[in-house]
Amino acid sequence: MNLNKFNAKRNKIVFYSSNDIGDKPILSKINEDMNFYKNTDIEDTVLGKAAAYLHLLAKI
């Protein structure tokens, strides 16, 4: 069982996990590569409005 607060999956396989809170797990990878999350599924235990907009921006 994965207890991370943020998980990114591609083809049902977790390729990135983070216990950081807020927008940090999203922004840290978008700053490196805008397409990092493209075509992924996101599991986030706390998703706010700002994070939702970042998901749209990153084409998640």
C-alpha positions in Angstrom: 0.0 0.0 0.0 1.4 3.3 -1.1 1.0 6.0 1.6 2.4 8.9 -0.4 0.2 12.0 -0.7 1.0 12.5 -4.4 1.4 9.8 -7.0 1.8 10.1 -10.8 1.0 7.0 -12.9 1.5 6.2 -16.5 0.1 2.9 -17.8 -1.0 2.1 -14.2 2.6 2.2 -13.0 3.7 4.8 -10.4 6.7 6.7 -11.8 6.8 9.6 -9.4 5.7 9.8 -5.7 6.0 12.6 -3.1 5.0 13.3 0.4 5.4 17.0 -0.1 2.2 19.1 0.5 0.6 21.8 -1.6 1.7 22.5 -5.1 5.3 21.5 -4.5 5.3 18.0 -6.0 3.6 19.4 -9.2 5.7 22.5 -9.5 9.1 20.8 -8.8 8.7 18.6 -11.9 7.0 21.2 -14.2 9.9 23.6 -13.6 12.3 20.9 -14.9 10.1 19.7 -17.8 6.7 21.2 -18.8 5.7 17.8 -20.3 6.8 15.7 -17.3 3.1 14.9 -16.4 1.7 14.8 -19.9 -0.8 11.9 -20.3 -0.5 10.8 -16.7 -3.0 9.9 -13.9 -2.6 11.8 -10.7 -3.5 10.7 -7.2 -3.4 13.6 -4.8 -4.9 13.5 -1.3 -5.2 17.3 -1.1 -6.1 19.0 -4.3 -6.8 22.7 -4.2 -7.8 25.1 -6.9 -4.3 26.2 -7.7 -3.1 22.6 -8.1 -6.1 21.8 -10.4 -5.1 24.7 -12.7 -1.5 23.4 -12.7 -2.8 20.0 -13.8 -4.6 21.6 -16.7 -1.5 23.6 -17.6 0.7 20.4 -17.5 -1.9 18.5 -19.7 -2.5 15.9 -17.0 
